[in-house]
Amino acid sequence: MRFIINSAQLLRQLNALKGAVPSNAVIPILENFLFDIQQGVLTITASDLQTSVIAQMNVEADEDGNIAVPAKMLLDTLKNLPEQPISFTIDPENATIEITAESGNYKITGESGEDYPSPAEVGNENTLHLTSDVLASAISYTLFAISTDELKPAMNGVFVQVRDGHTNFVSTDAHRLVRYRRNGVGASQEASFIIPGKALEQLKNALPSDAAQEIQIAFDEKNAAFTFGNINMICRLIDERFPDYENVIPYNNALNLTIDRQKMLASLKRSIIYANKVTNQVRLKLSDDTLTINAEDLDFSNSAKENLLCEFEGEDFEIGFNAKFLIDMLGHLEAGQVKFSFSEPNRAALLVPSETDSQEDILMLVMPVMLNSYY
């Protein structure tokens, strides 16, 4: 079997798939790309059993067949080749691949394509359509807040809640919570599922740069498939019940702080340097239209104090937070100003951008830390 393909085009396609190739595969053949040719179409598959990414390309081929090609060796070879047509000559019986380029020949030993696991099949009863920029935003706003605690598998991904008129994307690690709501994207039949964080990382890297390109999400009880352009990504869903996040969102908060996002973010990045390295605790004190940020590390007698102008509605108030959480949240927002809402020093605070697109609603929640001493 022999086929010809452009080296740069093949490399771009493999770069979109390589994230699904496991570094320490349970099954050794998964360290390969599966090349399958049928009627002049090359289908490339990368999989770690939980997530499979599949791409198709047109090639000049003399016959049909398949082969598993070592991913790292092929990628390293293509990275160091200038753009040119290259030919692959494959001997299925011996599982050998010979790559012929202008500079010479390269021989690789692969494995039989027949031994490569088949991707899961996903039913098309439930589908959701949204554009690349909307899905990219949903991933960007929520992925950072998922839990990495394997004892809480339901929190190891993003909860997608499809409703009539809008879709919610929710993540939480029990210390903070993010809900990204997209209006105008939904379905008449309500549905929900949890996408693993690793699959979303892979999807984020593979999404098309064309913001308006449509992404189709088909899902059933076990799997979800994301289809766009010539790429199809199939992932196994997390079969757990997501926490009832709506009950932990506090409303009717009497204390409201509006502040420049960049200035507060910069202040926190300076203050965390002086905070305790275990707790990263900072103290926010609100009085009149001034926010005072305090950080202290008693073990080393380090401390920092900064005052920022703000708009504050309510009585004088003091609350403590893990500065790292605040920095992450503010860093993932894009608005010029943000609004914090508080009720009590021991209750969760809400963070929202002051200005948003009419089609989106971004809400972030962060739990406070107890304050044991006062400045």
C-alpha positions in Angstrom: 0.0 0.0 0.0 1.3 3.4 -0.9 0.0 7.0 -0.6 1.3 10.5 -1.1 0.6 13.5 1.1 1.9 17.0 1.9 4.2 16.9 4.9 3.1 20.2 6.4 -0.6 19.4 6.0 -0.1 16.1 7.7 1.8 17.6 10.5 -0.9 20.2 11.2 -3.5 17.4 11.4 -1.4 15.3 13.7 -0.7 18.2 16.0 -4.5 18.6 16.5 -4.7 14.9 17.4 -1.5 14.3 19.4 -3.0 15.3 22.8 -5.1 12.1 22.7 -2.0 9.9 22.5 -1.2 8.7 26.0 2.4 9.0 27.3 2.1 5.9 29.4 -0.4 3.8 27.5 -2.1 0.9 29.3 -2.2 -0.8 25.8 1.1 -0.1 24.0 -0.6 0.2 20.6 -2.3 3.4 21.8 1.1 5.1 21.5 0.5 5.0 17.8 -1.6 6.9 15.3 -4.0 4.6 13.4 -3.8 5.3 9.6 -6.7 3.8 7.7 -7.2 4.4 3.9 -10.5 3.8 2.2 -11.1 5.0 -1.4 -8.5 7.8 -1.3 -9.5 9.1 2.1 -6.9 8.8 5.0 -8.6 8.5 8.4 -6.2 9.2 11.3 -7.2 8.2 14.8 -5.5 8.9 18.2 -7.0 7.5 21.4 -6.4 6.9 25.1 -9.6 4.7 25.3 -11.4 7.5 27.2 -11.1 10.1 24.3 -10.6 9.4 20.6 -9.9 12.1 18.0 -10.4 11.3 14.4 -9.4 13.4 11.3 -9.8 12.7 7.6 -7.7 13.9 4.7 -7.7 13.2 1.0 -4.6 11.4 -0.3 -3.3 9.8 -3.5 -3.4 6.1 -2.7 -3.1 2.9 -4.7 -5.1 0.7 -2.5 -7.0 0.4 0.8 -5.5 -0.7 4.1 -4.5 0.3 7.6 -1.4 0.5 9.9 -0.6 1.8 13.4 2.3 4.3 13.1 4.5 5.3 16.2 3.2 8.8 17.1 6.4 10.4 18.6 8.7 9.1 15.9 6.4 10.3 13.1 5.9 13.7 14.7 9.6 14.3 15.3 10.3 13.3 11.6 7.7 15.7 10.2 8.8 18.6 12.4 12.2 18.5 10.9 11.2 18.2 7.3 10.6 21.2 5.1 7.2 21.3 3.4 7.1 18.9 0.5 5.1 15.9 -0.9 6.2 12.7 0.9 5.2 9.1 0.2 4.3 6.4 2.6 4.9 2.8 1.5 3.4 0.3 3.9 3.9 -3.5 4.2 0.9 -4.7 6.2 2.3 -8.2 6.7 5.5 -6.9 8.4 3.9 -3.7 9.8 6.7 -1.6 8.3 6.4 2.0 7.0 8.9 3.6 4.6 8.7 7.4 4.3 10.3 8.8 1.1 11.1 12.5 1.0 13.4 14.7 -1.1 16.3 14.3 1.4 16.1 10.5 1.8 14.2 7.4 3.1 13.0 6.7 6.7 11.9 3.3 7.9 9.6 2.8 10.9 8.2 -0.4 12.4 4.6 0.0 13.3 1.9 -2.4 14.4 -1.1 -4.0 12.7 -4.0 -1.6 12.4 -6.4 -4.4 13.1 -5.3 -4.4 16.7 -6.1 -0.8 17.3 -9.2 -0.3 19.5 -12.3 1.0 17.7 -13.8 4.4 19.0 -17.1 4.3 20.7 -20.3 5.0 18.7 -22.5 7.8 19.8 -26.2 8.0 19.1 -27.6 11.1 17.4 -30.8 11.4 19.3 -29.5 14.4 21.3 -27.6 17.1 19.6 -26.5 20.6 20.4 -25.2 23.1 17.9 -22.9 26.1 18.7 -20.1 28.0 17.1 -16.4 27.6 17.8 -16.0 30.9 19.7 -18.9 30.0 22.0 -17.5 26.6 22.9 -14.0 28.1 23.3 -15.4 30.7 25.7 -17.3 28.0 27.7 -14.1 25.9 28.0 -11.9 28.9 28.9 -14.3 30.2 31.6 -14.9 26.8 33.3 -12.0 24.5 32.8 -9.7 26.1 35.3 -12.1 25.6 38.2 -12.6 21.8 37.9 -11.4 19.6 40.7 -8.4 17.3 40.3 -9.4 15.2 43.3 -10.0 11.7 42.0 -12.2 11.0 45.0 -14.7 13.5 43.6 -15.1 12.2 40.0 -18.2 14.2 39.4 -16.2 17.4 39.8 -13.4 16.2 37.4 -15.2 17.7 34.5 -17.6 20.4 33.2 -21.3 19.9 33.8 -23.3 20.8 30.6 -27.0 21.6 31.3 -29.1 21.9 28.1 -32.4 23.7 28.5 -34.9 25.4 26.3 -33.4 28.8 25.4 -30.0 28.4 27.0 -27.2 26.1 28.0 -25.2 26.2 31.2 -21.6 25.1 31.5 -20.6 24.6 35.2 -17.4 23.6 37.0 -16.5 23.5 40.7 -13.7 22.2 43.0 -15.8 22.8 46.2 -13.8 26.0 46.9 -15.0 27.9 43.8 -17.7 27.5 41.2 -18.1 28.9 37.7 -21.3 29.0 35.7 -21.1 30.1 32.1 -24.6 30.5 30.6 -25.1 30.9 26.8 -28.5 32.3 25.8 -29.9 31.3 22.5 -28.2 27.9 22.5 -30.4 25.1 23.8 -32.9 22.5 23.0 -36.6 21.9 23.6 -35.7 18.6 25.4 -33.7 19.2 28.6 -30.5 17.1 29.1 -27.3 17.2 31.1 -23.9 15.4 31.0 -20.4 15.8 32.4 -17.4 16.2 30.0 -14.1 15.1 31.5 -11.5 17.9 31.9 -8.9 16.0 29.9 -11.2 15.7 27.0 -11.9 19.5 27.1 -8.2 20.2 27.1 -7.8 18.2 24.0 -10.9 19.8 22.4 -9.7 23.3 23.2 -6.4 22.6 21.3 -8.3 21.1 18.3 -11.0 23.8 17.9 -10.9 25.6 14.5 -9.7 29.2 14.5 -12.7 30.3 12.5 -14.9 31.7 15.3 -18.1 31.2 13.3 -17.6 27.5 12.4 -20.3 25.3 13.7 -19.6 22.6 16.2 -22.1 19.8 16.5 -22.3 18.0 19.9 -24.1 14.6 19.8 -24.4 12.7 23.1 -26.1 9.8 24.7 -25.9 8.3 28.2 -22.2 7.2 27.9 -20.4 9.3 25.3 -20.3 12.6 23.5 -19.1 13.4 20.0 -17.8 16.8 18.8 -17.8 17.2 15.1 -16.3 20.2 13.2 -14.7 20.4 9.8 -12.8 17.1 9.1 -12.4 16.3 12.8 -14.6 14.2 15.1 -13.7 13.8 18.8 -15.5 11.2 20.9 -15.1 11.1 24.7 -16.6 9.0 27.5 -18.7 11.0 29.8 -18.4 11.0 33.6 -21.1 8.7 34.9 -21.7 10.6 38.2 -24.3 13.0 39.6 -23.1 16.6 39.6 -23.6 18.5 42.8 -26.8 20.7 43.1 -24.8 23.8 42.3 -27.9 26.1 42.2 -28.5 25.7 45.9 -25.1 27.0 46.9 -25.4 30.3 44.9 -26.3 33.1 47.4 -28.7 35.8 46.2 -29.9 39.0 47.9 -26.4 40.0 48.9 -26.5 43.4 50.6 -22.8 44.3 50.1 -21.6 45.2 46.7 -18.1 46.1 45.5 -17.3 47.4 42.0 -13.6 47.7 41.1 -11.2 47.8 38.1 -10.3 44.2 37.4 -6.8 44.8 36.2 -5.9 46.9 39.2 -7.2 44.4 41.7 -5.6 41.5 39.9 -2.2 43.3 40.0 -2.6 44.1 43.7 -3.4 40.5 44.5 -0.4 39.2 42.5 1.9 41.5 44.6 0.2 40.7 47.9 0.3 36.9 47.5 4.1 37.2 47.5 3.9 38.2 51.2 1.1 35.8 52.2 1.5 32.4 53.9 2.7 29.9 51.3 0.3 27.2 52.5 -3.0 29.2 52.8 -2.3 32.1 50.4 -4.7 34.0 52.6 -5.4 37.7 52.0 -7.8 39.9 53.9 -10.1 42.3 52.1 -11.4 45.2 54.2 -14.1 47.5 52.7 -14.8 51.0 54.1 -16.4 53.9 52.2 -15.0 53.7 48.7 -11.7 52.0 49.6 -10.6 48.4 49.4 -7.7 47.5 51.6 -5.9 44.2 50.7 -3.7 42.8 53.5 -1.4 39.8 53.4 0.8 38.4 56.2 3.1 35.5 56.8 3.7 35.3 60.6 6.3 32.6 60.2 8.7 35.0 58.4 7.3 38.4 59.6 6.4 39.3 56.0 3.4 41.5 55.3 1.9 43.7 52.6 -0.9 46.3 52.6 -2.4 48.1 49.6 -5.4 50.5 49.2 -7.5 50.6 46.0 -10.2 53.0 45.0 -13.6 51.3 44.4 -17.3 51.7 44.6 -18.8 50.0 47.7 -22.4 49.8 48.8 -23.0 48.7 52.4 -21.5 48.9 55.9 -17.8 48.4 56.7 -16.9 44.8 55.9 -14.0 42.4 56.2 -13.5 38.9 54.7 -10.7 36.6 53.9 -9.9 34.6 50.7 -7.3 32.3 49.2 -5.6 34.8 46.9 -4.8 32.2 44.3 -8.5 31.5 43.7 -9.2 35.3 43.3 -6.2 35.6 40.9 -7.4 32.7 38.8 -10.9 34.0 38.6 -10.0 37.6 37.8 -7.4 36.4 35.3 -10.0 34.4 33.3 -12.4 37.4 33.0 -12.0 40.1 30.3 -14.2 42.9 31.5 -12.7 46.2 32.5 -14.6 46.3 35.8 -16.0 43.5 38.0 -18.5 43.3 40.7 -18.3 41.3 44.0 -21.4 40.6 46.1 -21.1 39.7 49.8 -23.4 38.9 52.6 -21.5 37.5 55.6 -17.7 36.9 56.2 -18.4 33.2 56.4 -20.6 32.9 53.3 -19.7 32.5 49.6 -19.0 35.7 47.6 -20.1 36.2 44.0 -18.0 37.7 41.2 -19.4 38.8 37.9 -18.1 41.1 35.1 -19.8 44.5 35.0 -20.3 44.3 31.3 -21.1 41.2 29.3 -22.4 40.2 25.9 -26.2 40.1 25.8 -26.0 36.4 24.9 -23.8 35.3 27.8 -24.0 35.3 31.6 -20.9 34.7 33.6 -21.1 34.0 37.3 -18.2 33.0 39.6 -18.5 31.9 43.3 -15.6 31.7 45.8 -15.7 30.4 49.4 -14.0 32.6 52.1 -11.4 31.5 54.6 -11.8 32.1 58.3 -10.0 35.1 59.8 -8.3 34.4 63.1 -6.5 37.7 63.7 -7.0 41.3 62.9 -4.6 44.0 61.7 
